[in-house]
Amino acid sequence: MYILILEKNCGIISLLRDLIRFLTHVLLYSLEEYVLNKLNPNYKEGLIMPDKTLVCKDCNAEFIFSEGEQEFYAEKGFQNEPQRCPACRQARKQQRRNNSYGGGSRGFGKSYSSNW
């Protein structure tokens, strides 16, 4: 009788060992898929985008629209590709900053800057 119980327990132990191995494999595989999807959201869909060569509309220089930039644009929901190269984008941004900090009034109320 003890031998029969021991044999049944060995079967259960073997079954549990196999179940644990299976679940470990499934969990590790799922974890790997999760990490790959987090690192590259386009991994699962196969939408890995190659780098593109674009032409700047200001200086007509060619520049690379990299895969990482494309992913960033897609993540932010931007519909259009960049129109300007990084140098022209930076220059345009600096120009906007200089214009907005010129001390001019926007027409909202009285300007008190001359009294200080």
Number of C-alpha atoms within 10 A of each C-alpha: 6 7 8 9 10 11 12 12 12 12 12 12 12 12 12 12 12 12 12 12 12 12 12 12 12 12 12 12 12 12 12 12 14 14 12 14 14 11 10 14 16 14 13 12 8 8 11 15 12 11 13 13 11 17 16 18 13 12 11 11 12 14 15 13 18 14 14 14 14 19 17 12 15 13 10 9 9 11 8 8 13 17 13 20 21 14 12 16 15 12 12 14 12 12 11 11 11 11 11 12 8 8 10 10 12 9 7 6 7 8 12 8 9 5 5 4
